[in-house]
Amino acid sequence: MSINRLRRKLSQEKLSPLFGTIKKISSNIIEASGLNPSIGDIVKIISKSSDKFELGMVSEIDQNSFFISPFGFVEGFKIGDKIFINDQGMMIPVGDALLGRVVDPFMRPKDGKGEISTTITTPIMKPPLDAMKRGLIDEPFSVGVKTIDGLLTCGKGQKLGIFAGSGVGKSTLMGMIVKGSEAPIKVVALIGERGREVPEFIQKNLNGDLSGTVLVVATSDDSPLMRKYGAFCAMSVAEYFKSQGRDVLFMMDSITRFAMAQREIGLALGEPPTSKGYPPSVLTLLPQLMERAGKEEGRGSITAFFTVLVEGDDLSDPIADQSRSILDGHIVLSRELTDYGIYPPISIQNSASRVMGDIISDEHKKLAAKFKMLNSTLKENEILVRIGAYEKGNDANLDLAIAKKEKMDEFLQQTPDVIIDIDTTIESLREILS
């Protein structure tokens, strides 16, 4: 490579004057020496024999060498290629120019609408909100979905999980929440999903409307590091808007793919596998991401929904189990309800909002409790009723549940293109249970 060509490559970025060299390359880890980096430093890997370059992150250091997880793929690099440290660190551009755009984790446009012009930058990795600076969650956050607003009410600044197996309707429910949410800013992270799902989500679930929305995409064909930090980048964008005093809806699909990306990185670095092959670093990483959402005193709020793909509908999956322990509530989608044609298929018996009791009126509490009681009574006695073994008059609650069943089933159903405000939802509960 000529010296002029090398200068052109380096002129765009603030790189260290010193450089290291590659000693060993594997499919997703590069070993190098010749520099004294810190964990988390961003480096630029430059090929001597071609125009190829790639960004990476220092993820492990020993006495004589350091190890890099690349953001892209290692094909084309050789032993002896150069490593430069990026002095700017891990920063991304943010600003109102991102609204209405589809971007990758580095905020580079993927929608063909031209460059994104902004001079503001923010670090990707930040500590979660300090516990004593968090504001109390004391007001409802309407999402326009009857079952959630009425029976699993979400609060402004709350973190909730949407737990479901494959093909049960997570993406459809995500689209309903994004369209029906009262938040002026929406940040949606699609992490590790199929590339086909990105335009489908925009056109089918959002009806092509990205106003007030930033869509951050790292698909399954991206490197594990790109998928991992795609989630943190999206959260940094949400934090920027929150710092301006705005209320933000943050949606991420899915936490499971994010954990799988860290599993690939951790195992490549030699971490011991634990349950289902997940290394210990995965369980450490989940709260580092999730706890960054919330309500901050004197600023705005981030109300977050994280989808969790449960393999084989097994809610005891280690990622699902750990996520439930961190989040402030969980919404479980039931494959059984889809068989009955109930969409969105939210299982209210298995779902819970931990802040609901603090943010709704006494009347709303009584209505929701009565609805859940009648629905549970129906589920417990469903077989007896279907085979005709139950005689009317033996159980007053069951008699009432049978009489209200049709209206209750109507309440649980909602088409994706309909948005219903929380006041209308509460009035519907009154009518059903009066």
FIROKE-702098 format. One line per field, with one value per residue (C-alpha): residue in three letters; residue number from 1; x, y, z. Coordinates in Angstrom, 1 decimal. Last residue first. Layout:
<recs>
guke	[ALA:...]
pagu	[NUM:...]
px	[X:...]
py	[Y:...]
pz	[Z:...]
</recs>
This chain:
<recs>
guke	[SER:LEU:ILE:GLU:ARG:LEU:SER:GLU:ILE:THR:THR:ASP:ILE:ASP:ILE:ILE:VAL:ASP:PRO:THR:GLN:GLN:LEU:PHE:GLU:ASP:MET:LYS:GLU:LYS:LYS:ALA:ILE:ALA:LEU:ASP:LEU:ASN:ALA:ASP:ASN:GLY:LYS:GLU:TYR:ALA:GLY:ILE:ARG:VAL:LEU:ILE:GLU:ASN:GLU:LYS:LEU:THR:SER:ASN:LEU:MET:LYS:PHE:LYS:ALA:ALA:LEU:LYS:LYS:HIS:GLU:ASP:SER:ILE:ILE:ASP:GLY:MET:VAL:ARG:SER:ALA:SER:ASN:GLN:ILE:SER:ILE:PRO:PRO:TYR:ILE:GLY:TYR:ASP:THR:LEU:GLU:ARG:SER:LEU:VAL:ILE:HIS:GLY:ASP:LEU:ILE:SER:ARG:SER:GLN:ASP:ALA:ILE:PRO:ASP:SER:LEU:ASP:ASP:GLY:GLU:VAL:LEU:VAL:THR:PHE:PHE:ALA:THR:ILE:SER:GLY:ARG:GLY:GLU:GLU:LYS:GLY:ALA:ARG:GLU:MET:LEU:GLN:PRO:LEU:LEU:THR:LEU:VAL:SER:PRO:PRO:TYR:GLY:LYS:SER:THR:PRO:PRO:GLU:GLY:LEU:ALA:LEU:GLY:ILE:GLU:ARG:GLN:ALA:MET:ALA:PHE:ARG:THR:ILE:SER:ASP:MET:MET:PHE:LEU:VAL:ASP:ARG:GLY:GLN:SER:LYS:PHE:TYR:GLU:ALA:VAL:SER:MET:ALA:CYS:PHE:ALA:GLY:TYR:LYS:ARG:MET:LEU:PRO:SER:ASP:ASP:SER:THR:ALA:VAL:VAL:LEU:VAL:THR:GLY:SER:LEU:ASP:GLY:ASN:LEU:ASN:LYS:GLN:ILE:PHE:GLU:PRO:VAL:GLU:ARG:GLY:ARG:GLU:GLY:ILE:LEU:ALA:VAL:VAL:LYS:ILE:PRO:ALA:GLU:SER:GLY:LYS:VAL:ILE:MET:GLY:MET:LEU:THR:SER:LYS:GLY:VAL:GLY:SER:GLY:ALA:PHE:ILE:GLY:LEU:LYS:GLN:GLY:LYS:GLY:CYS:THR:LEU:LEU:GLY:ASP:ILE:THR:LYS:VAL:GLY:VAL:SER:PHE:PRO:GLU:ASP:ILE:LEU:GLY:ARG:LYS:MET:ALA:ASP:LEU:PRO:PRO:LYS:MET:ILE:PRO:THR:THR:ILE:THR:THR:SER:ILE:GLU:GLY:LYS:GLY:ASP:LYS:PRO:ARG:MET:PHE:PRO:ASP:VAL:VAL:ARG:GLY:LEU:LEU:ALA:ASP:GLY:VAL:PRO:ILE:MET:MET:GLY:GLN:ASP:ASN:ILE:PHE:ILE:LYS:ASP:GLY:ILE:LYS:PHE:GLY:GLU:VAL:PHE:GLY:PHE:PRO:SER:ILE:PHE:PHE:SER:ASN:GLN:ASP:ILE:GLU:SER:VAL:MET:GLY:LEU:GLU:PHE:LYS:ASP:SER:SER:LYS:SER:ILE:ILE:LYS:VAL:ILE:ASP:GLY:ILE:SER:PRO:ASN:LEU:GLY:SER:ALA:GLU:ILE:ILE:ASN:SER:SER:ILE:LYS:LYS:ILE:THR:GLY:PHE:LEU:PRO:SER:LEU:LYS:GLU:GLN:SER:LEU:LYS:ARG:ARG:LEU:ARG:ASN:ILE:SER:MET]
pagu	[434:433:432:431:430:429:428:427:426:425:424:423:422:421:420:419:418:417:416:415:414:413:412:411:410:409:408:407:406:405:404:403:402:401:400:399:398:397:396:395:394:393:392:391:390:389:388:387:386:385:384:383:382:381:380:379:378:377:376:375:374:373:372:371:370:369:368:367:366:365:364:363:362:361:360:359:358:357:356:355:354:353:352:351:350:349:348:347:346:345:344:343:342:341:340:339:338:337:336:335:334:333:332:331:330:329:328:327:326:325:324:323:322:321:320:319:318:317:316:315:314:313:312:311:310:309:308:307:306:305:304:303:302:301:300:299:298:297:296:295:294:293:292:291:290:289:288:287:286:285:284:283:282:281:280:279:278:277:276:275:274:273:272:271:270:269:268:267:266:265:264:263:262:261:260:259:258:257:256:255:254:253:252:251:250:249:248:247:246:245:244:243:242:241:240:239:238:237:236:235:234:233:232:231:230:229:228:227:226:225:224:223:222:221:220:219:218:217:216:215:214:213:212:211:210:209:208:207:206:205:204:203:202:201:200:199:198:197:196:195:194:193:192:191:190:189:188:187:186:185:184:183:182:181:180:179:178:177:176:175:174:173:172:171:170:169:168:167:166:165:164:163:162:161:160:159:158:157:156:155:154:153:152:151:150:149:148:147:146:145:144:143:142:141:140:139:138:137:136:135:134:133:132:131:130:129:128:127:126:125:124:123:122:121:120:119:118:117:116:115:114:113:112:111:110:109:108:107:106:105:104:103:102:101:100:99:98:97:96:95:94:93:92:91:90:89:88:87:86:85:84:83:82:81:80:79:78:77:76:75:74:73:72:71:70:69:68:67:66:65:64:63:62:61:60:59:58:57:56:55:54:53:52:51:50:49:48:47:46:45:44:43:42:41:40:39:38:37:36:35:34:33:32:31:30:29:28:27:26:25:24:23:22:21:20:19:18:17:16:15:14:13:12:11:10:9:8:7:6:5:4:3:2:1]
px	[-72.2:-69.2:-69.2:-70.3:-67.7:-64.9:-65.9:-65.7:-62.2:-61.1:-62.7:-60.7:-57.5:-57.6:-58.4:-56.3:-57.6:-55.3:-54.1:-57.6:-58.6:-59.8:-59.8:-62.9:-64.9:-64.0:-65.3:-68.5:-69.1:-68.2:-70.4:-73.2:-70.7:-68.7:-71.9:-72.9:-69.3:-69.3:-72.7:-71.7:-74.2:-77.0:-76.5:-75.6:-72.1:-71.5:-72.5:-69.3:-68.2:-69.1:-67.1:-64.1:-64.1:-64.3:-60.8:-60.7:-64.1:-63.2:-59.9:-61.9:-64.3:-61.5:-59.5:-62.6:-63.3:-59.8:-59.7:-63.0:-62.0:-58.6:-60.3:-62.7:-59.8:-58.0:-54.8:-51.1:-50.0:-51.8:-50.5:-46.8:-45.9:-47.8:-48.6:-49.2:-49.9:-53.6:-54.0:-52.8:-52.4:-53.3:-53.6:-55.6:-58.1:-58.7:-59.3:-56.1:-54.3:-55.4:-53.6:-50.4:-50.4:-48.6:-47.2:-46.9:-44.4:-43.9:-41.3:-38.3:-35.2:-36.5:-38.6:-35.5:-33.5:-36.3:-36.8:-33.0:-32.7:-35.8:-38.3:-41.1:-40.8:-43.0:-40.7:-38.0:-39.1:-38.4:-38.3:-39.6:-38.5:-40.9:-39.5:-40.9:-38.1:-38.8:-38.1:-36.0:-36.3:-36.3:-35.5:-38.1:-36.9:-34.7:-31.0:-31.8:-32.6:-29.2:-26.8:-29.5:-29.1:-25.2:-24.5:-26.7:-24.9:-21.4:-22.0:-21.8:-25.0:-24.6:-28.2:-27.4:-23.7:-20.9:-17.4:-15.9:-13.1:-13.2:-15.1:-17.6:-18.2:-18.7:-21.1:-23.1:-23.1:-24.9:-27.3:-28.2:-29.1:-31.1:-33.0:-33.6:-35.5:-37.1:-36.6:-39.1:-38.3:-41.2:-39.8:-41.1:-39.2:-37.3:-34.3:-32.3:-35.0:-34.3:-30.6:-31.5:-33.6:-30.6:-28.3:-30.8:-30.6:-26.8:-26.9:-29.2:-27.1:-24.1:-24.9:-26.0:-23.0:-20.7:-22.3:-21.7:-24.6:-26.5:-29.1:-30.1:-28.9:-31.5:-32.3:-35.6:-36.1:-39.7:-41.4:-43.0:-42.1:-45.5:-45.2:-48.3:-46.5:-47.1:-47.4:-45.1:-42.4:-42.5:-42.4:-39.5:-37.5:-38.8:-37.1:-33.7:-34.4:-34.1:-30.9:-31.8:-34.7:-34.5:-37.4:-37.1:-40.4:-40.7:-44.0:-45.2:-49.0:-48.6:-51.1:-48.9:-45.9:-48.0:-49.9:-46.7:-45.2:-48.3:-47.9:-44.2:-44.9:-47.7:-47.4:-45.0:-42.1:-42.8:-43.8:-42.8:-43.4:-41.3:-42.1:-39.9:-41.9:-41.0:-44.6:-46.8:-48.3:-51.8:-52.1:-55.9:-57.4:-54.4:-52.8:-56.0:-57.4:-54.3:-53.9:-50.5:-51.5:-48.8:-50.4:-49.0:-47.0:-43.8:-41.6:-38.6:-35.2:-32.3:-31.9:-31.3:-28.7:-29.7:-27.7:-24.1:-23.3:-22.0:-22.9:-21.3:-23.2:-22.6:-24.2:-23.2:-26.1:-26.8:-28.0:-26.9:-29.3:-32.8:-31.7:-33.3:-30.2:-28.7:-25.6:-26.5:-23.6:-26.1:-27.7:-30.3:-33.9:-35.1:-38.3:-36.5:-32.7:-32.4:-33.7:-30.3:-27.7:-24.3:-22.6:-19.6:-17.4:-14.0:-12.8:-9.2:-9.7:-6.9:-5.1:-4.5:-2.4:-2.4:0.5:-1.4:-4.1:-7.5:-9.8:-12.6:-12.8:-16.4:-18.0:-18.1:-14.9:-14.2:-10.6:-8.2:-5.0:-1.4:1.6:0.3:-3.4:-6.2:-9.8:-12.7:-11.0:-13.7:-13.6:-14.0:-13.2:-11.0:-10.6:-8.8:-6.4:-3.0:-2.1:-5.6:-6.7:-8.3:-9.7:-9.9:-12.6:-11.4:-13.7:-11.0:-8.0:-5.3:-1.4:-0.4:2.1:0.0:-3.0:-5.5:-8.6:-11.9:-15.0:-13.9:-10.3:-7.3:-3.9:-1.0:-2.5:-0.3:-0.3:-0.3:1.1:-0.1:-3.6:-6.6:-8.8:-10.8:-11.3:-7.6:-6.7:-7.7:-6.3:-3.0:-2.8:-3.2:-0.6:1.9:1.4:0.0]
py	[-3.4:-5.5:-5.2:-1.5:-0.5:-2.3:-0.5:2.8:2.0:1.3:4.5:6.5:4.6:5.6:2.9:2.6:0.3:-0.8:-3.9:-5.3:-5.7:-8.7:-9.0:-6.8:-9.0:-12.1:-10.3:-9.4:-13.1:-14.4:-12.1:-14.6:-17.4:-15.3:-14.4:-18.0:-18.9:-16.3:-17.4:-21.1:-23.9:-21.9:-23.2:-26.9:-27.8:-31.1:-29.8:-31.0:-27.4:-26.0:-28.7:-28.3:-24.5:-24.6:-23.2:-21.0:-19.4:-18.7:-17.1:-14.8:-13.8:-13.0:-11.1:-8.9:-8.4:-7.3:-4.9:-3.3:-2.9:-1.4:1.0:2.2:2.7:4.9:3.8:4.6:2.7:-0.6:-0.8:-0.6:-4.3:-5.0:-8.7:-11.4:-15.1:-14.8:-12.0:-14.2:-11.7:-13.1:-9.8:-11.2:-13.9:-16.4:-19.4:-21.0:-17.6:-17.9:-21.2:-19.7:-17.4:-14.0:-13.2:-9.5:-9.0:-6.3:-4.1:-5.8:-7.2:-10.5:-11.1:-10.7:-13.3:-15.9:-15.1:-15.4:-18.6:-20.3:-20.9:-19.4:-22.3:-21.5:-23.9:-21.3:-18.1:-15.0:-12.0:-8.7:-5.6:-2.7:0.5:3.7:6.2:9.4:13.1:15.3:17.0:13.6:10.8:8.2:4.8:3.0:2.5:-0.4:-2.6:-2.4:-2.9:-5.2:-7.6:-7.5:-9.3:-12.3:-12.5:-12.2:-15.5:-17.5:-18.8:-22.4:-23.4:-22.9:-22.2:-21.9:-21.0:-17.8:-18.5:-15.3:-17.1:-18.3:-14.7:-13.2:-15.9:-15.7:-11.9:-12.2:-14.8:-12.4:-9.7:-12.3:-13.1:-9.5:-9.0:-6.9:-3.7:-0.9:2.5:5.0:8.4:11.3:14.5:16.6:17.2:14.4:12.0:12.7:11.8:8.8:7.3:7.7:6.0:3.1:2.6:2.5:0.0:-2.4:-2.1:-2.8:-6.5:-7.0:-5.2:-7.2:-10.5:-9.6:-8.7:-11.4:-11.6:-7.9:-4.8:-2.1:1.1:2.7:6.2:7.4:10.8:10.2:6.7:6.0:3.1:1.4:0.8:-2.9:-3.8:-1.3:-0.6:-4.1:-5.7:-3.5:-4.8:-8.4:-9.5:-8.8:-11.5:-10.4:-10.0:-6.7:-4.5:-1.4:1.0:4.5:6.4:10.1:12.0:9.3:8.7:5.2:3.8:3.5:2.1:-0.1:-1.6:-2.2:-4.0:-6.1:-7.1:-7.9:-10.1:-12.1:-15.8:-16.8:-17.8:-18.1:-15.2:-12.9:-9.1:-7.6:-4.3:-1.4:1.5:5.2:6.3:3.6:0.6:-0.7:-4.5:-4.9:-1.8:-0.2:-3.6:-5.4:-2.4:-1.5:2.2:2.4:4.7:5.5:5.9:8.3:7.8:6.1:7.7:9.7:8.0:10.1:8.0:4.8:6.3:5.8:3.1:3.8:4.8:2.9:4.4:7.8:10.8:13.0:16.3:17.7:16.5:15.9:12.4:11.5:10.7:9.1:5.6:4.0:2.4:5.6:5.4:5.9:3.7:1.0:1.0:3.6:3.8:7.5:9.3:11.1:10.9:14.6:15.4:14.7:12.0:11.1:8.0:7.8:4.8:6.4:9.6:8.5:5.6:3.2:1.9:-1.8:-2.7:-5.9:-8.2:-11.5:-11.1:-9.5:-10.3:-12.1:-10.8:-9.7:-6.6:-5.0:-6.9:-8.3:-7.5:-9.3:-7.9:-9.1:-9.6:-9.5:-10.2:-8.0:-8.9:-7.1:-4.4:-3.2:-3.4:-1.2:-2.6:-1.7:-3.0:-0.9:-3.8:-5.2:-3.6:-4.1:-1.7:-2.5:0.5:0.3:1.3:0.9:-1.1:-2.6:-0.4:-0.3:-0.6:-1.2:-3.5:-6.7:-8.3:-11.2:-11.0:-12.7:-13.6:-16.3:-16.5:-14.3:-14.3:-11.9:-8.6:-5.6:-2.5:1.2:4.4:7.8:7.1:7.8:10.8:9.9:11.0:11.4:7.8:6.2:9.1:8.8:5.1:5.8:8.5:6.1:3.5:0.0]
pz	[35.2:34.4:30.6:30.5:33.1:31.3:28.1:30.0:31.2:27.6:26.3:28.9:27.9:24.3:21.6:18.4:15.7:12.7:14.5:15.2:18.8:20.8:24.6:24.9:22.5:24.6:27.7:25.9:24.9:28.3:30.4:31.1:31.6:34.0:36.0:36.3:37.3:40.0:41.3:41.6:41.8:40.1:36.6:36.4:35.2:33.5:30.0:28.3:27.5:30.9:32.8:30.5:30.9:34.7:35.6:32.5:33.2:36.8:35.6:33.3:36.0:38.5:35.9:35.0:38.7:39.4:36.4:37.4:41.1:40.2:37.7:40.4:42.8:40.2:38.4:39.0:42.1:41.5:38.0:39.0:38.9:35.6:35.3:32.8:33.3:33.9:31.4:28.5:25.7:22.3:20.4:18.8:19.9:17.1:19.4:18.2:18.8:22.4:22.8:21.5:24.4:24.6:28.0:29.0:31.8:34.5:36.1:34.4:36.1:37.5:34.4:32.2:34.2:33.7:30.1:29.4:31.4:29.7:32.5:30.3:27.8:24.8:22.8:22.8:24.5:22.4:24.7:23.5:25.4:26.0:27.5:28.8:28.7:30.6:30.5:32.7:36.1:38.0:35.6:34.5:33.3:30.8:31.5:33.8:30.8:29.1:32.1:33.6:30.6:30.4:33.7:32.7:29.4:31.0:32.8:29.5:27.9:26.6:27.5:31.2:31.7:29.2:30.4:28.9:26.3:24.3:21.5:24.1:25.3:21.8:20.6:23.9:23.6:20.2:21.7:24.5:21.9:19.9:23.2:24.0:20.7:19.4:21.3:21.9:23.5:23.9:24.8:26.9:26.2:28.7:26.5:28.4:27.3:23.7:24.2:26.3:23.5:21.1:23.7:24.1:20.3:20.5:23.4:21.4:18.3:20.5:20.7:17.2:15.8:18.1:16.9:13.3:11.0:9.1:11.9:11.3:13.2:12.7:14.5:13.6:14.9:15.1:15.3:11.9:10.7:8.9:6.4:7.8:11.0:11.3:7.6:5.9:8.5:10.0:6.6:5.5:8.5:8.7:5.5:7.1:9.6:13.3:15.2:16.8:15.6:17.8:17.8:19.2:19.5:20.3:21.0:23.5:23.5:22.2:19.7:16.6:18.5:20.7:17.7:15.8:18.8:19.0:15.4:15.9:18.9:17.2:18.1:15.3:17.5:21.2:23.4:26.2:25.9:28.7:30.5:31.8:33.3:32.8:32.3:33.8:32.0:32.8:32.6:32.7:31.0:29.2:28.3:27.2:25.4:23.3:22.7:24.5:27.3:29.9:33.3:35.9:39.2:38.3:40.9:39.5:39.4:40.8:43.9:41.9:39.7:36.1:34.3:33.5:29.9:26.9:23.5:24.0:22.6:19.6:18.4:15.1:13.0:9.3:8.4:4.9:2.2:2.0:1.0:4.0:5.6:6.9:9.1:12.8:13.9:15.0:11.5:10.5:9.4:9.6:10.6:13.4:13.1:12.2:15.6:17.1:17.6:16.2:17.8:20.1:21.0:21.5:19.9:20.0:17.5:18.2:15.0:14.1:11.0:9.0:9.8:9.7:7.1:6.6:3.6:5.5:9.1:9.2:10.6:14.1:14.9:18.4:19.2:21.5:23.1:23.3:25.5:29.1:28.4:27.2:26.2:24.5:22.4:20.0:16.2:13.1:9.6:6.7:3.2:0.6:-0.2:0.5:3.8:5.4:8.0:11.4:13.1:16.9:19.5:23.1:25.3:27.5:27.4:24.7:25.0:21.4:19.6:19.7:18.0:18.3:16.2:17.2:15.2:12.7:13.9:13.2:14.8:15.2:13.7:14.1:16.3:15.5:16.9:15.6:17.2:15.0:14.7:11.6:8.0:7.1:8.0:4.7:2.6:4.4:3.7:0.0:0.0:1.8:-0.9:0.0]
</recs>
